Amino acid sequence: MQLTKACMIFGICLCLCLGVSSSGQAQNQAAGSGAAKLSAVAKEKFLTSHANGTFEVKVAPQAPDAEGDAGVGRMFLDKQFRGDLEAISKGQMLAAMSSVPGSGGYVAMERVTGTLKGRSGSFVLQHSGTMTRGAPQMTVSVVPDSGTEQLIGLAGVMTIKIADGKHSYGFDYTLAEAP
């Protein structure tokens, strides 16, 4: 029974993490408001930009902790980004399903390390996804102030798309103008 439940959680998790597009309108609003706040505080000139590319992801299910809830699945993420974002990421995901078929949710955090349009550093992406009776909704955004090196001050949102079994991303972001 636990193995079947874990497999179902993993399935929902894959659908949410790998098979849906993020809501771009809400995310674009979030990116814009983040840029305004950063600009007011730092008095720097920020550029709004868009990055595109592809990525590959490996998801490795993990055994539940001895004290943990067997109904909550845990997975390790390993991604390789290509395109405007040349990077790797490592992360963890937690997922759970409800008793209603096609309903569940997941959260994930991943540290992305590499270059974004030639600027090097790292940042953290935060995922939040739900599926309500098969209807998915997902948000992937940069954790505030998580950027390092040349990516300090990065804010933005990422959309994930799958077409013909291939993963791609769109990344709307703001970043201080390079000196």
Contact map, one row per residue, 1 for C-alpha under 8 A:
11111000000000000000000000000000000000000000000000000000000000000000000000000000000000000000000000000000000000000000000000000000000000000000000000000000000000000000000000000000000
11111100000000000000000000000000000000000000000000000000000000000000010000000000000000000000000000000000000000000000000000000000000000000000000000000000000000000000000000000000000
11111110000000000000000000000000000000000000000000000000000000000000000000000000000000000000000000000000000000000000000000000000000000000000000000000000000000000000000000000000000
11111111000000000000000000000000000000000000000000000000000000000000000000000000000000000000000000000000000000000000000000000000000000000000000000000000000000000000000000000000000
11111111100000000000000000000000000000000000000000000000000000000000001000000000000000000000000000000000000000000000000000000000000000000000000000000000000000000000000000000000000
01111111110000000000000000000000000000000000000000000000000000000000011110000000000000000000000000000000000000000000000000000000000000000000000000000000000000000000000000000000000
00111111111000000000000000000000000000000000000000000000000000000000000000000000000000000000000000000000000000000000000000000000000000000000000000000000000000000000000000000000000
00011111111100000000000000000000000000000000000000000000000000000000000000000000000000000000000010000000000000000000000000000000000000000000000000000000000000000000000000000000000
00001111111110000000000000000000000000000000000000000000000000000000001110000000000000000000001110000000000000000000000000000000000000000000000000000000000000000000000000000000000
00000111111111000000000000000000000000000000000000000000000010000000000010000000000000000000001000000000000000000000000000000000000000000000000000000000000000000000000000000000000
00000011111111100000000000000000000000000000000000000000000000000000000000000000000000000000000000000000000000000000000000000000000000000000000000000000000000000000000000000000000
00000001111111110000000000000000000000000000000000000000000000000000000000000000000000000000001010000111100000000000000000000000000000000000000000000000000000000000000000000000000
00000000111111111000000000000000000000000000000000000000000000000000000000000000000000000000001100000000110000000000000000000000000000000000000000000000000000000000000000000000000
00000000011111111110000000000000000000000000000000000000000000000000000000000000000000000000000000000000000000000000000000000000000000000000000000000000000000000000000000000000000
00000000001111111111000000000000000000000000000000000000000000000000000000000000000000000000000000000000000000000000000000000000000000000000000000000000000000000000000000000000000
00000000000111111111000000000000000000000000000000000000000000000000000000000000000000000000000000000000110000000000000000000000111000011100000000000000000000000000000000000000000
00000000000011111111000000000000000000000000000000000000000000000000000000000000000000000000000000000000010000000000000000000000100000000000000000000000000000000000000000000000000
00000000000001111111000000000000000000000000000000000000000000000000000000000000000000000000000000000000000000000000000000000000000000000000000000000000000000011100001000000000000
00000000000001111111100000000000000000000000000000000000000000000000000000000000000000000000000000000000000000000000000000000000000000000000000000000000000000001100000000000000000
00000000000000111111110000000000000000000000000000000000000000000000000000000000000000000000000000000000000000000000000000000000000000011100000000000000000000011100000000000000000
00000000000000000011111000000000000000000000000000000000000000000000000000000000000000000000000000000000000000000000000000000000000000001100000000000000000000111100000000000000000
00000000000000000001111100000000000000000000000000000000000000000000000000000000000000000000000000000000000000000000000000000000000000001111000000000000000001111000000000000000000
00000000000000000000111111100000000000000000000000000000000000000000000000000000000000000000000000000000000000000000000000000000000000001110000000000000000000100000000000000000000
00000000000000000000011111110000000000000000000000000000000000000000000000000000000000000000000000000000000000000000000000000000000000000000000000000000000000100000000000000000000
00000000000000000000001111111000000000000000000000000000000000000000000000000000000000000000000000000000000000000000000000000000000000000000000000000000000000000000000000000000000
00000000000000000000001111111100000000000000000000000000000000000000000000000000000000000000000000000000000000000000000000000000000000000000000000000000000000000000000000000000000
00000000000000000000001111111110000000000000000000000000000000000000000000000000000000000000000000000000000000000000000000000000000000000010100000000000000111000000000000000000000
00000000000000000000000111111111000000000000000000000000000000000000000000000000000000000000000000000000000000000000000000000000000000000000000000000000000110000000000000010000000
00000000000000000000000011111111100000000000000000000000000000000000000000000000000000000000000000000000000000000000000000000000000000000000000000000000000000000000000000000000000
00000000000000000000000001111111110000000000000000000000000000000000000000000000000000000000000000000000000000000000000000000000000000000000000000000000000110000000000000000000000
00000000000000000000000000111111111000000000000000000000000000000000000000000000000000000000000000000000000000000000000000000000000000000000000000000000001110000000000000011100000
00000000000000000000000000011111111100000000000000000000000000000000000000000000000000000000000000000000000000000000000000000000000000000000000000000000000000000000000000000100000
00000000000000000000000000001111111110000000000000000000000000000000000000000000000000000000000000000000000000000000000000000000000000000000000000000000000000000000000000000000000
00000000000000000000000000000111111111000000000000000000000000000000000000000000000000000000000000000000000000000000000000000000000000000000000000000000001100000000000000000000000
00000000000000000000000000000011111111100000010000000000000000000000000000000000000000000000000000000000000000000000000000000000000000000000000000000000001000000000000000000110000
00000000000000000000000000000001111111110000000000000000000000000000000000000000000000000000000000000000000000000000000000000000000000000000000000000000000000000000000000000000000
00000000000000000000000000000000111111111000000000000000000000000000000000000000000000000000000000000000000000000000000000000000000000000000000000000000000000000000000000000000000
00000000000000000000000000000000011111111110000000000000000000000000000000000000000000000000000000000000000000000000000000000000000000000000000000000000100000000000000000000000000
00000000000000000000000000000000001111111111110000000000000000000000000000000000000000000000000000000000000000000000000000000000000000000000000000000000000000000000000000000000000
00000000000000000000000000000000000111111110000000000000000000000000000000000000000000000000000000000000000000000000000000000000000000000000000000000000000000000000000000000000000
00000000000000000000000000000000000011111110000000000000000000000000000000000000000000000000000000000000000000000000000000000000000000000000000000000000000000000000000000000000000
00000000000000000000000000000000000001111111000000000000000000000000000000000000000000000000000000000000000000000000000000000000000000000000000000000000000000000000000000000000000
00000000000000000000000000000000000001111111100000000000000000000000000000000000000000000000000000000000000000000000000000000000000000000000000000000000000000000000000000000000000
00000000000000000000000000000000000000100111110000000000000000000000000000000000000000000000000000000000000000000000000000000000000000000000000000000000000000000000000000000001100
00000000000000000000000000000000000000100011111000000000000000000000000000000000000000000000000000000000000000000000000000000000000000000000000000000000000000000000000000000001100
00000000000000000000000000000000001000100001111100000000000000000000000000000000000000000000000000000000000000000000000000000000000000000000000000000000000000000000000000000111100
00000000000000000000000000000000000000000000111110000000000000000000000000000000000000000000000000000000000000000000000000000000000000000000000000000000000000000000000000000111100
00000000000000000000000000000000000000000000011111000000000000000000000000000000000000000000000000000000000000000000000000000000000000000000000000000000000000000000000000011110000
00000000000000000000000000000000000000000000001111100000000000000000000000000000000000000000000000000000000000000000000000000000000000000000000000000000000000000000000000011100000
00000000000000000000000000000000000000000000000111110000000000000000000000000000000000000000000000000000000000000000000000000000000000000000000000000000000000000000000001111000000
00000000000000000000000000000000000000000000000011111000000000000000000000000000001110000000000000000000000000000001100000000000000000000000000000000000000000000000000001110000000
00000000000000000000000000000000000000000000000001111100000000000000000000000000001110000000000000000000000000000000000000000000000000000000000000000000000000000000000111100000000
00000000000000000000000000000000000000000000000000111110000000000000000000000000111110000000000000000000000000000000000000000000000000000000000000000000000000000000000111000000000
00000000000000000000000000000000000000000000000000011111000000000000000000000000111000000000000000000000000000000000000000000000000000000000000000000000000000000000011110000000000
00000000000000000000000000000000000000000000000000001111100000000000000000000011110000000000000000000000000000000000000000000000000000000000000000000000000000000000001110000000000
00000000000000000000000000000000000000000000000000000111110000000000000000000011100000000000000000000000000000000000000000000000000000000000000000000000000000000000001000000000000
00000000000000000000000000000000000000000000000000000011111000000000000000001111000000000000000000000000000000000000000000000000000000000000000000000000000000000000000000000000000
00000000000000000000000000000000000000000000000000000001111100000000000000001110000000000000000000000000000000000000000000000000000000000000000000000000000000000000000000000000000
00000000000000000000000000000000000000000000000000000000111110000000000000111100000000000000000000000000000000000000000000000000000000000000000000000000000000000000000000000000000
00000000000000000000000000000000000000000000000000000000011111000000000000111000000000000000000000000000000000000000000000000000000000000000000000000000000000000000000000000000000
00000000010000000000000000000000000000000000000000000000001111100000000011110000000000000000000000000000000000000000000000000000000000000000000000000000000000000000000000000000000
00000000000000000000000000000000000000000000000000000000000111110000000011110000000000000000000000000000000000000000000000000000000000000000000000000000000000000000000000000000000
00000000000000000000000000000000000000000000000000000000000011111000000001000000000000000000000000000000000000000000000000000000000000000000000000000000000000000000000000000000000
00000000000000000000000000000000000000000000000000000000000001111101110111000000000000000000000000000000000000000000000000000000000000000000000000000000000000000000000000000000000
00000000000000000000000000000000000000000000000000000000000000111111100000000000000000000000000000000000000000000000000000000000000000000000000000000000000000000000000000000000000
00000000000000000000000000000000000000000000000000000000000000011111000000000000000000000000000000000000000000000000000000000000000000000000000000000000000000000000000000000000000
00000000000000000000000000000000000000000000000000000000000000001111100000000000000000000000000000000000000000000000000000000000000000000000000000000000000000000000000000000000000
00000000000000000000000000000000000000000000000000000000000000011111110100000000000000000000000000000000000000000000000000000000000000000000000000000000000000000000000000000000000
00000000000000000000000000000000000000000000000000000000000000011011111100000000000000000000000000000000000000000000000000000000000000000000000000000000000000000000000000000000000
01000100000000000000000000000000000000000000000000000000000000010001111110000000000000000000000000000000000000000000000000000000000000000000000000000000000000000000000000000000000
00001100100000000000000000000000000000000000000000000000000000000000111110000000000000000000000110000000000000000000000000000000000000000000000000000000000000000000000000000000000
00000100100000000000000000000000000000000000000000000000000000010001111111000000000000000000011110000000000000000000000000000000000000000000000000000000000000000000000000000000000
00000100110000000000000000000000000000000000000000000000000011010000011111100000000000000000011100000000000000000000000000000000000000000000000000000000000000000000000000000000000
00000000000000000000000000000000000000000000000000000000000011110000000111110000000000000001111000000000000000000000000000000000000000000000000000000000000000000000000000000000000
00000000000000000000000000000000000000000000000000000000001111000000000011111000000000000001110000000000000000000000000000000000000000000000000000000000000000000000000000000000000
00000000000000000000000000000000000000000000000000000000001111000000000001111100000000000111100000000000000000000000000000000000000000000000000000000000000000000000000000000000000
00000000000000000000000000000000000000000000000000000000111100000000000000111110000000001111100000000000000001000000000000000000000000000000000000000000000000000000000000000000000
00000000000000000000000000000000000000000000000000000000111000000000000000011111000000011110000000000000000000000000000000000000000000000000000000000000000000000000000000000000000
00000000000000000000000000000000000000000000000000000011110000000000000000001111100000011100000000000000000000000000000000000000000000000000000000000000000000000000000000000000000
00000000000000000000000000000000000000000000000000000011100000000000000000000111110001111000000000000000000000000000000000000000000000000000000000000000000000000000000000000000000
00000000000000000000000000000000000000000000000000001111000000000000000000000011111011110000000000000000000000000000000000000000000000000000000000000000000000000000000000000000000
00000000000000000000000000000000000000000000000000001110000000000000000000000001111111100000000000000000000000000000000000000000000000000000000000000000000000000000000000000000000
00000000000000000000000000000000000000000000000000111100000000000000000000000000111111000000000000000000000000000000000000000000000000000000000000000000000000000000000000000000000
00000000000000000000000000000000000000000000000000111000000000000000000000000000011111000000000000000000000000000001100000000000000000000000000000000000000000000000000000000000000
00000000000000000000000000000000000000000000000000111000000000000000000000000000111111100000000000000000000000000111100000000000000000000000000000000000000000000000000000000000000
00000000000000000000000000000000000000000000000000000000000000000000000000000001111111110000000000000000000000000111000000000000000000000000000000000000000000000000000000000000000
00000000000000000000000000000000000000000000000000000000000000000000000000000001110011111000000000000000000000011111000000000000000000000000000000000000000000000000000000000000000
00000000000000000000000000000000000000000000000000000000000000000000000000000111100001111100000000000000000000011100000000000000000000000000000000000000000000000000000000000000000
00000000000000000000000000000000000000000000000000000000000000000000000000001111000000111110000000000000000001111000000000000000000000000000000000000000000000000000000000000000000
00000000000000000000000000000000000000000000000000000000000000000000000000011110000000011111000000000000000001110000000000000000000000000000000000000000000000000000000000000000000
00000000000000000000000000000000000000000000000000000000000000000000000000011100000000001111100000000000000111100000000000000000000000000000000000000000000000000000000000000000000
00000000000000000000000000000000000000000000000000000000000000000000000001111000000000000111110000000000000111000000000000000000000000000000000000000000000000000000000000000000000
00000000000000000000000000000000000000000000000000000000000000000000000001111000000000000011111000000000011110000000000000000000000000000000000000000000000000000000000000000000000
00000000000000000000000000000000000000000000000000000000000000000000000111100000000000000001111100000000011100000000000000000000000000000000000000000000000000000000000000000000000
00000000110110000000000000000000000000000000000000000000000000000000000111000000000000000000111110000001111000000000000000000000000000000000000000000000000000000000000000000000000
00000000100010000000000000000000000000000000000000000000000000000000001110000000000000000000011111000001110000000000000000000000000000000000000000000000000000000000000000000000000
00000001100100000000000000000000000000000000000000000000000000000000001100000000000000000000001111100011100000000000000000000000000000000000000000000000000000000000000000000000000
00000000000000000000000000000000000000000000000000000000000000000000000000000000000000000000000111111011000000000000000000000000000000000000000000000000000000000000000000000000000
00000000000000000000000000000000000000000000000000000000000000000000000000000000000000000000000011111010000000000000000000000000000000000000000000000000000000000000000000000000000
00000000000000000000000000000000000000000000000000000000000000000000000000000000000000000000000001111110000000000000000000000000000010000000000000000000000000000000000000000000000
00000000000000000000000000000000000000000000000000000000000000000000000000000000000000000000000001111110000000000000000000000000000011000000000000000000000000000000000000000000000
00000000000100000000000000000000000000000000000000000000000000000000000000000000000000000000000000011111000000000000000000000000001111100000000000000000000000000000000000000000000
00000000000100000000000000000000000000000000000000000000000000000000000000000000000000000000000011111111100000000000000000000000011111000000000000000000000000000000000000000000000
00000000000100000000000000000000000000000000000000000000000000000000000000000000000000000000001111000111110000000000000000000000011100000000000000000000000000000000000000000000000
00000000000110010000000000000000000000000000000000000000000000000000000000000000000000000000001110000011111000000000000000000001111000000000000000000000000000000000000000000000000
00000000000010011000000000000000000000000000000000000000000000000000000000000000000000000000111100000001111100000000000000000011110000000000000000000000000000000000000000000000000
00000000000000000000000000000000000000000000000000000000000000000000000000000000000000000000111000000000111110000000000000000111100000000000000000000000000000000000000000000000000
00000000000000000000000000000000000000000000000000000000000000000000000000000000000000000011110000000000011111000000000000000111000000000000000000000000000000000000000000000000000
00000000000000000000000000000000000000000000000000000000000000000000000000000000000000000011100000000000001111100000000000011110000000000000000000000000000000000000000000000000000
00000000000000000000000000000000000000000000000000000000000000000000000000001000000000001111000000000000000111110000000000011100000000000000000000000000000000000000000000000000000
00000000000000000000000000000000000000000000000000000000000000000000000000000000000000001110000000000000000011111000000001111000000000000000000000000000000000000000000000000000000
00000000000000000000000000000000000000000000000000000000000000000000000000000000000000111100000000000000000001111100000001111000000000000000000000000000000000000000000000000000000
00000000000000000000000000000000000000000000000000000000000000000000000000000000000000111000000000000000000000111110000111100000000000000000000000000000000000000000000000000000000
00000000000000000000000000000000000000000000000000000000000000000000000000000000000011110000000000000000000000011111000111000000000000000000000000000000000000000000000000000000000
00000000000000000000000000000000000000000000000000000000000000000000000000000000000011100000000000000000000000001111111111000000000000000000000000000000000000000000000000000000000
00000000000000000000000000000000000000000000000000100000000000000000000000000000000111100000000000000000000000000111111100000000000000000000000000000000000000000000000000000000000
00000000000000000000000000000000000000000000000000100000000000000000000000000000000110000000000000000000000000000011111000000000000000000000000000000000000000000000000000000000000
00000000000000000000000000000000000000000000000000000000000000000000000000000000000000000000000000000000000000000011111100000000000000000000000000000000000000000000000000000000000
00000000000000000000000000000000000000000000000000000000000000000000000000000000000000000000000000000000000000000011111110000000000000000000000000000110000000000000000000000000000
00000000000000000000000000000000000000000000000000000000000000000000000000000000000000000000000000000000000000001111011111000000000000000000000000001110000000000000000000000000000
00000000000000000000000000000000000000000000000000000000000000000000000000000000000000000000000000000000000000001110001111100000000000000000000000111110000000000000000000000000000
00000000000000000000000000000000000000000000000000000000000000000000000000000000000000000000000000000000000000111110000111110000000000000000000001111010000000000000000000000000000
00000000000000000000000000000000000000000000000000000000000000000000000000000000000000000000000000000000000000111000000011111000000000000000011001110010010000000000000000000000000
00000000000000000000000000000000000000000000000000000000000000000000000000000000000000000000000000000000000011110000000001111100000000000000011001100000000000000000000000000000000
00000000000000000000000000000000000000000000000000000000000000000000000000000000000000000000000000000000000011110000000000111110000000000001111000000000000000000000000000000000000
00000000000000000000000000000000000000000000000000000000000000000000000000000000000000000000000000000000001111000000000000011111000000000011111000000000000000000000000000000000000
00000000000000000000000000000000000000000000000000000000000000000000000000000000000000000000000000000000011110000000000000001111100000000111100000000000000000000000000000000000000
00000000000000000000000000000000000000000000000000000000000000000000000000000000000000000000000000000000111100000000000000000111110000000111000000000000000000000000000000000000000
00000000000000011000000000000000000000000000000000000000000000000000000000000000000000000000000000000000111000000000000000000011111000011110000000000000000000000000000000000000000
00000000000000010000000000000000000000000000000000000000000000000000000000000000000000000000000000000011110000000000000000000001111100011100000000000000000000000000000000000000000
00000000000000010000000000000000000000000000000000000000000000000000000000000000000000000000000000000111100000000000000000000000111111111000000000000000000000000000000000000000000
00000000000000000000000000000000000000000000000000000000000000000000000000000000000000000000000000000111000000000000000000000000011111110000000000000000000000000000000000000000000
00000000000000000000000000000000000000000000000000000000000000000000000000000000000000000000000000011110000000000000000000000000001111100000000000000000000000000000000000000000000
00000000000000000000000000000000000000000000000000000000000000000000000000000000000000000000000000001110000000000000000000000000001111110000000000000000000000000000000000000000000
00000000000000000000000000000000000000000000000000000000000000000000000000000000000000000000000000000100000000000000000000000000001111111000000000000000000000000000000000000000000
00000000000000010001000000000000000000000000000000000000000000000000000000000000000000000000000000000000000000000000000000000000111101111100000000000000000000000000000000000000000
00000000000000010001111000000000000000000000000000000000000000000000000000000000000000000000000000000000000000000000000000000000111000111110000000000000000000000000000000000000000
00000000000000010001111000000000000000000000000000000000000000000000000000000000000000000000000000000000000000000000000000000011110000011111000000000000000000000000000000000000000
00000000000000000000011000100000000000000000000000000000000000000000000000000000000000000000000000000000000000000000000000000111100000001111100000000000000011100000000000000000000
00000000000000000000010000000000000000000000000000000000000000000000000000000000000000000000000000000000000000000000000000001111000000000111110000000000000011100000000000000000000
00000000000000000000000000100000000000000000000000000000000000000000000000000000000000000000000000000000000000000000000000001110000000000011111000000000001111000000000000000000000
00000000000000000000000000000000000000000000000000000000000000000000000000000000000000000000000000000000000000000000000000111100000000000001111101000000011110000000000000000000000
00000000000000000000000000000000000000000000000000000000000000000000000000000000000000000000000000000000000000000000000000111100000000000000111111000000001000000000000000000000000
00000000000000000000000000000000000000000000000000000000000000000000000000000000000000000000000000000000000000000000000000000000000000000000011111100000111000000000000000000000000
00000000000000000000000000000000000000000000000000000000000000000000000000000000000000000000000000000000000000000000000000000000000000000000001111100001111000000000000000000000000
00000000000000000000000000000000000000000000000000000000000000000000000000000000000000000000000000000000000000000000000001110000000000000000011111110001110000000000000000000000000
00000000000000000000000000000000000000000000000000000000000000000000000000000000000000000000000000000000000000000000000011110000000000000000000111111111110000000000000000000000000
00000000000000000000000000000000000000000000000000000000000000000000000000000000000000000000000000000000000000000000000011100000000000000000000001111111000000000000000000000000000
00000000000000000000000000000000000000000000000000000000000000000000000000000000000000000000000000000000000000000000000111000000000000000000000000111111000000000000000000000000000
00000000000000000000000000000000000000000000000000000000000000000000000000000000000000000000000000000000000000000000001110000000000000000000000000111111000000000000000000000000000
00000000000000000000000000000000000000000000000000000000000000000000000000000000000000000000000000000000000000000000001111100000000000000000000000111111110000000000000000000010000
00000000000000000000000000000000000000000000000000000000000000000000000000000000000000000000000000000000000000000000000000000000000000000000000011111111110000000000000000000010000
00000000000000000000000000000000000001000000000000000000000000000000000000000000000000000000000000000000000000000000000000000000000000000000000111100011111000000000000000000011000
00000000000000000000000000000000000000000000000000000000000000000000000000000000000000000000000000000000000000000000000000100000000000000000010111100011111100000000000000001111000
00000000000000000000000000000010011000000000000000000000000000000000000000000000000000000000000000000000000000000000000000000000000000000000111110000000111110000000000000001110000
00000000000000000000000000110110010000000000000000000000000000000000000000000000000000000000000000000000000000000000000000000000000000000000110000000000011111000000000000111100000
00000000000000000000000000110110000000000000000000000000000000000000000000000000000000000000000000000000000000000000000000000000000000000011110000000000001111100000000000111000000
00000000000000000000010000100000000000000000000000000000000000000000000000000000000000000000000000000000000000000000000000000000000000000011100000000000000111110000000011110000000
00000000000000000000111100000000000000000000000000000000000000000000000000000000000000000000000000000000000000000000000000000000000000000011000000000000000011111000000011100000000
00000000000000000101110000000000000000000000000000000000000000000000000000000000000000000000000000000000000000000000000000000000000000000000000000000000000001111100001111000000000
00000000000000000111110000000000000000000000000000000000000000000000000000000000000000000000000000000000000000000000000000000000000000000000000000000000000000111110001110000000000
00000000000000000111100000000000000000000000000000000000000000000000000000000000000000000000000000000000000000000000000000000000000000000000000000000000000000011111111100000000000
00000000000000000000000000000000000000000000000000000000000000000000000000000000000000000000000000000000000000000000000000000000000000000000000000000000000000001111111000000000000
00000000000000000000000000000000000000000000000000000000000000000000000000000000000000000000000000000000000000000000000000000000000000000000000000000000000000000111110000000000000
00000000000000000000000000000000000000000000000000000000000000000000000000000000000000000000000000000000000000000000000000000000000000000000000000000000000000000111111000000000000
00000000000000000000000000000000000000000000000000000100000000000000000000000000000000000000000000000000000000000000000000000000000000000000000000000000000000000111111100000000000
00000000000000000100000000000000000000000000000000000111000000000000000000000000000000000000000000000000000000000000000000000000000000000000000000000000000000011110111110000000000
00000000000000000000000000000000000000000000000000011110000000000000000000000000000000000000000000000000000000000000000000000000000000000000000000000000000000011100011111000000000
00000000000000000000000000000000000000000000000000011110000000000000000000000000000000000000000000000000000000000000000000000000000000000000000000000000000001111000001111100000000
00000000000000000000000000000000000000000000000001111000000000000000000000000000000000000000000000000000000000000000000000000000000000000000000000000000000001110000000111110000000
00000000000000000000000000000000000000000000000001110000000000000000000000000000000000000000000000000000000000000000000000000000000000000000000000000000000111100000000011111000000
00000000000000000000000000010010000000000000000111100000000000000000000000000000000000000000000000000000000000000000000000000000000000000000000000000000000111000000000001111100000
00000000000000000000000000000010000000000000000111000000000000000000000000000000000000000000000000000000000000000000000000000000000000000000000000000000011110000000000000111110000
00000000000000000000000000000011001000000000011110000000000000000000000000000000000000000000000000000000000000000000000000000000000000000000000000000000011100000000000000011111000
00000000000000000000000000000000001000000000011100000000000000000000000000000000000000000000000000000000000000000000000000000000000000000000000000000011111000000000000000001111100
00000000000000000000000000000000000000000001111000000000000000000000000000000000000000000000000000000000000000000000000000000000000000000000000000000000110000000000000000000111110
00000000000000000000000000000000000000000001111000000000000000000000000000000000000000000000000000000000000000000000000000000000000000000000000000000000000000000000000000000011111
00000000000000000000000000000000000000000000000000000000000000000000000000000000000000000000000000000000000000000000000000000000000000000000000000000000000000000000000000000001111
00000000000000000000000000000000000000000000000000000000000000000000000000000000000000000000000000000000000000000000000000000000000000000000000000000000000000000000000000000000111
